[in-house]
Amino acid sequence: MSLALKRLLDIVASLFGLLVLGWLVLLFAWMIRRETPGPGIFRQERVGRNRVPFTCLKLRTMAAGTVSAATHDTPASAVTPLGEKLRRTKLDELPQLWNVLKGEMSLVGPRPSLPIQTELVAARSRRGVFALRPGITGLAQIEGVDMSTPERLAERDAHYLATRSFLGDLRIILATVFGAGQGDHVA
């Protein structure tokens, strides 16, 4: 798939998603603020395309003030009751449609890592994965490979880079919508 076609799909789909689901993001953000102190939308620096940092948006699923760490290094007790439901249904990712619209992310690509995940950043650099925009979902995620296994994750991301296609992206999106993969788990 050409990069121009992929970007056009990202723009159309994220704009449509924000128009149709924006009210849901606002409702969840309001519910999060009612449940626990702190903002409803969580902002965190992530490593983007060509290793350029960007601010990734998510619905906040953990208690305000939780240490900024990889999900698998974060205690399960930090997750709020509503956050647990949002994470399980992957609805916490909806604000990333804004990141997609801005061109910082794509619908499908390697999940963006934190700058402190140096082993993963190095493994992805060696494999050329940073040529891609990070994605809301990706091949590794639907296969159940998470960031706790950096080398394996980078290998799956590199496989996606080498084999990506329109139909492949569509398959990954549909698999995500229908619950494939479990994403990163808290400790």
Beta strands, then each sheet from edge to edge (+ up, - down):
strand 1: 41-47
strand 2: 53-59
strand 3: 106-108
strand 4: 135-137
sheet 1: 1+ 2-
sheet 2: 3+ 4+
end
